[in-house]
Amino acid sequence: MGTTKIDRARVADAALELLNEVGLDGLTLRAIARELGVKAPALYWHFKDKQALLDEMATVMYRRMLSEDLPGPTPETWQQQMVTYQSVLRRALLRYRDGARVYTGARFTGTDHADGLEAHLRTMVDAGFELRQAVRAGTTANAYTLGFVTEEQGVQPMPDERREGYDIGERAARLERYPLAAAAGAEIFTNYDERFEDGLWIVVAGIEARYGVT
């Protein structure tokens, strides 16, 4: 009987496919091994634990984002670069069930991110930011995107799914004694595309105001 050959790339690809079926909580090394037709211990040759696998999954997600979602010329201004990148990142995360949870806190296993990071920091430094300010601005924007998508996927695990308990009409009825809070539900739990972009420009405006760079 032949032996199934696996490598890090194949394991990460299988894990990302399984992620869309079972979510992060259901993604176990045993389940991934079963999908690959191997025993779970075989995966430990490539990943010492689940976090190491999540690091590789996040890296693959980033590589796919670079190859599939960032065509065309780089925007010239730091503001547009930031908005474009964060918008692309959100779209990439939404392709995967619990995509933001996988990505948050992950350590890239390669240097694929270095070119883009270097270019963006250069744009910001050339615009007048100190490096410290540029880093804080970028990490703040990243935190906004990851937090937004985490909340979004809590309501809509996948773009065509919606969890029970988030019916706007039922929520409004429960909160009828609180008219503003009741009416806010239609804004909090819908219109994610518009809300994300609006919030992202709020972050940009805050960076401009804080550091005085426009």
KARAMO-V16741 format. One record per pair of residues at least 12 apart in sequence whose C-alpha atoms are under 10 Angstrom apart, sorted by the first residue. I is the first residue (numbers start at 1). J is the second residue. D is the distance in Angstrom with one decimal. If there is no record, write none. Layout:
{{I;J;D} {I;J;D}}
This chain:
{{3;37;9.3} {3;38;8.4} {4;36;7.9} {4;37;6.9} {4;38;6.7} {4;39;9.9} {5;36;9.1} {5;37;9.5} {5;38;8.7} {5;42;9.7} {6;33;9.9} {6;36;8.0} {6;37;9.7} {6;38;8.7} {6;42;8.5} {6;43;8.4} {6;45;9.8} {6;46;9.0} {7;42;9.9} {7;43;8.6} {7;45;9.0} {7;46;7.0} {8;43;8.6} {8;45;9.2} {8;46;5.9} {8;47;7.9} {8;53;8.6} {8;56;8.0} {8;57;9.7} {9;46;9.7} {9;56;8.3} {9;57;9.0} {9;60;8.3} {10;36;8.6} {11;29;9.6} {11;32;7.5} {11;33;8.3} {11;35;9.5} {11;36;7.7} {11;43;7.7} {11;46;8.5} {11;47;9.3} {11;53;8.3} {11;56;9.3} {11;57;9.0} {12;32;9.2} {12;53;6.9} {12;54;8.3} {12;55;9.5} {12;56;6.4} {12;57;5.4} {12;58;9.1} {12;59;9.3} {12;60;7.4} {12;61;9.6} {13;32;10.0} {13;56;9.6} {13;57;7.6} {13;60;8.0} {13;61;9.6} {14;32;6.7} {14;33;9.0} {14;35;7.2} {14;36;7.2} {14;57;9.7} {15;27;7.4} {15;28;8.9} {15;29;8.7} {15;31;8.9} {15;32;6.0} {15;33;9.2} {15;35;8.7} {15;36;9.5} {15;53;8.4} {15;54;8.9} {15;56;9.9} {15;57;7.4} {16;32;9.5} {16;54;9.5} {16;57;6.7} {16;58;9.3} {16;60;8.9} {16;61;8.6} {16;95;9.9} {16;96;7.4} {16;97;9.0} {16;99;9.2} {16;102;9.8} {17;32;9.5} {17;35;9.7} {17;96;8.4} {17;97;9.6} {18;31;8.3} {18;32;7.2} {18;35;8.1} {18;96;9.7} {18;97;9.4} {19;32;9.4} {19;96;6.9} {19;97;6.1} {19;98;7.7} {19;99;8.6} {19;102;9.6} {20;95;8.4} {20;96;5.6} {20;97;4.8} {20;98;8.1} {20;99;9.0} {20;157;9.1} {20;158;8.3} {21;96;9.4} {21;97;7.7} {22;97;8.1} {22;98;9.7} {23;96;8.6} {23;97;5.6} {23;98;6.0} {23;99;8.9} {23;101;9.9} {23;102;9.8} {23;157;8.6} {24;54;9.6} {24;96;9.8} {24;97;7.5} {24;98;6.1} {24;99;8.5} {24;101;7.7} {24;102;7.3} {25;98;9.1} {27;50;9.0} {28;40;9.4} {28;50;7.6} {29;41;8.7} {29;42;9.7} {29;43;7.3} {29;44;8.9} {29;47;9.6} {29;49;8.4} {29;50;7.0} {29;53;8.9} {30;43;8.9} {51;102;9.3} {51;105;9.6} {51;106;7.8} {51;107;9.2} {52;106;8.6} {52;107;8.5} {52;108;9.8} {52;109;8.9} {53;102;9.9} {53;106;9.5} {53;109;9.9} {54;101;9.6} {54;102;6.1} {54;103;7.7} {54;104;9.7} {54;105;9.4} {54;106;6.7} {54;107;8.6} {54;108;9.5} {55;102;8.1} {55;103;7.8} {55;104;9.6} {55;105;8.5} {55;106;4.8} {55;107;5.2} {55;108;5.8} {55;109;6.5} {55;110;9.9} {56;102;9.9} {56;103;9.9} {56;106;8.3} {56;107;8.1} {56;108;6.8} {56;109;6.1} {56;110;8.8} {57;99;9.7} {57;102;7.6} {57;103;8.1} {57;106;8.8} {57;107;9.9} {57;108;8.9} {57;109;9.4} {58;93;9.5} {58;99;8.5} {58;100;9.4} {58;101;9.8} {58;102;6.4} {58;103;5.2} {58;104;8.6} {58;105;9.5} {58;106;6.4} {58;107;7.8} {58;108;6.8} {58;109;8.8} {59;103;8.5} {59;106;8.3} {59;107;7.9} {59;108;5.2} {59;109;6.3} {59;110;7.2} {59;111;9.3} {59;112;8.1} {59;113;8.8} {60;108;8.9} {60;109;9.2} {60;110;9.6} {60;112;9.7} {61;89;9.5} {61;92;7.2} {61;93;7.8} {61;95;9.4} {61;96;9.1} {61;99;8.8} {61;102;9.6} {61;103;8.3} {62;89;8.3} {62;92;7.9} {62;93;9.2} {62;103;9.0} {62;108;8.7} {62;112;8.0} {62;113;7.8} {63;110;9.7} {63;112;6.9} {63;113;8.3} {64;92;8.2} {65;88;7.5} {65;89;7.3} {65;91;8.7} {65;92;6.0} {65;93;9.1} {66;88;9.2} {66;89;9.6} {66;92;9.6} {66;112;8.7} {66;113;8.9} {66;116;9.3} {68;88;9.8} {68;92;9.2} {69;85;9.5} {69;87;9.9} {69;88;6.4} {69;89;8.7} {69;91;8.5} {69;92;7.8} {70;84;8.9} {70;85;8.2} {70;88;7.3} {70;89;9.8} {74;116;9.9} {74;119;9.5} {74;120;9.6} {75;123;10.0} {76;120;9.9} {76;123;8.0} {77;120;9.6} {77;123;7.4} {77;124;8.4} {77;127;8.2} {77;214;9.3} {78;120;7.2} {78;121;8.8} {78;122;9.4} {78;123;6.0} {78;124;5.7} {78;125;9.4} {78;126;9.4} {78;127;7.4} {78;134;9.8} {78;204;9.4} {78;213;9.9} {78;214;8.9} {79;123;9.8} {79;124;8.9} {79;201;8.5} {79;203;10.0} {79;204;6.5} {79;205;9.0} {79;207;9.4} {79;208;9.1} {79;214;8.3} {80;201;9.6} {80;204;9.3} {81;119;9.9} {81;120;7.3} {81;123;8.7} {81;124;9.6} {82;120;8.1} {82;124;9.8} {82;137;9.3} {82;138;7.6} {82;141;7.7} {82;142;9.3} {82;200;8.8} {82;201;9.5} {82;203;9.9} {82;204;8.0} {83;141;8.7} {83;197;7.9} {83;200;6.7} {83;201;7.4} {83;203;9.5} {83;204;8.1} {84;197;9.9} {84;200;10.0} {85;116;9.6} {85;120;9.7} {85;141;9.7} {85;142;9.4} {86;138;9.6} {86;141;7.3} {86;142;6.9} {86;143;10.0} {86;144;9.0} {86;145;6.4} {86;146;9.3} {86;196;9.6} {86;197;9.3} {86;200;8.1} {87;145;8.1} {87;193;9.3} {87;196;8.3} {87;197;7.6} {87;200;8.6} {89;142;8.8} {89;145;7.7} {89;146;8.8} {89;149;9.7} {90;142;9.8} {90;145;6.5} {90;146;7.7} {90;148;8.7} {90;149;6.7} {90;193;9.7} {90;196;9.0} {91;149;9.3} {91;193;9.9} {93;145;9.6} {93;146;8.6} {93;149;7.5} {93;150;9.4} {93;153;9.5} {94;149;7.4} {94;150;9.6} {94;152;9.0} {94;153;7.7} {94;156;9.5} {94;157;8.4} {94;158;6.8} {94;159;7.2} {95;157;9.8} {95;158;7.4} {95;159;8.1} {96;153;9.5} {96;157;8.4} {96;158;7.2} {96;159;9.5} {97;153;7.5} {97;154;9.8} {97;156;9.2} {97;157;5.6} {97;158;5.8} {97;159;9.2} {98;149;8.9} {98;150;7.4} {98;152;9.9} {98;153;6.6} {98;154;8.3} {98;156;9.9} {98;157;6.7} {98;158;8.4} {99;146;9.2} {99;149;8.3} {99;150;8.0} {99;153;8.3} {99;157;9.1} {99;158;9.5} {100;145;8.7} {100;146;5.7} {100;147;7.8} {100;148;8.9} {100;149;6.0} {100;150;5.4} {100;151;9.2} {100;152;9.5} {100;153;8.0} {101;146;8.0} {101;147;9.2} {101;149;8.8} {101;150;6.6} {101;153;9.3} {102;150;9.9} {103;146;8.0} {104;142;9.6} {104;143;8.7} {104;146;6.8} {104;147;8.9} {104;150;9.2} {117;135;9.7} {117;138;9.4} {120;134;8.8} {120;135;9.9} {120;138;8.9} {121;133;9.9} {121;134;6.3} {121;135;7.4} {121;138;8.6} {122;134;9.1} {124;137;9.5} {124;138;9.6} {124;213;9.1} {127;213;7.2} {127;214;7.9} {128;211;9.2} {128;212;8.9} {128;213;6.3} {128;214;8.7} {129;208;10.0} {129;211;7.5} {129;212;8.8} {129;213;6.9} {129;214;9.8} {130;211;9.2} {133;207;9.0} {133;210;9.5} {133;211;7.4} {134;207;9.4} {134;211;9.5} {136;207;9.2} {137;203;8.7} {137;204;8.4} {137;206;9.3} {137;207;6.3} {137;208;9.5} {137;210;9.7} {137;211;9.3} {138;204;9.8} {138;207;9.5} {140;203;8.0} {140;204;9.8} {140;207;9.1} {141;199;9.9} {141;200;7.4} {141;201;9.9} {141;203;6.7} {141;204;8.0} {141;207;9.4} {142;200;10.0} {144;196;9.2} {144;199;8.4} {144;200;7.6} {144;203;8.1} {145;196;8.0} {145;197;10.0} {145;199;9.3} {145;200;8.0} {148;192;9.0} {148;195;9.5} {148;196;7.3} {148;199;9.2} {148;200;10.0} {149;192;9.1} {149;196;8.8} {151;189;9.4} {152;188;9.7} {152;189;8.0} {152;190;9.1} {152;192;7.3} {152;196;9.8} {155;189;7.4} {155;190;9.4} {156;189;9.3} {156;190;9.9} {166;185;9.0} {166;189;7.5} {166;190;9.9} {167;185;9.1} {167;186;9.4} {167;189;8.9} {168;182;8.6} {168;183;8.9} {168;184;9.5} {168;185;6.1} {168;186;6.1} {168;187;9.6} {168;188;9.6} {168;189;7.7} {168;190;8.9} {169;182;9.0} {169;183;9.6} {169;185;8.7} {169;186;8.7} {170;182;9.7} {171;183;9.3} {171;184;10.0} {171;185;7.2} {171;186;9.5} {172;184;8.7} {172;185;7.1} {172;186;8.9}}
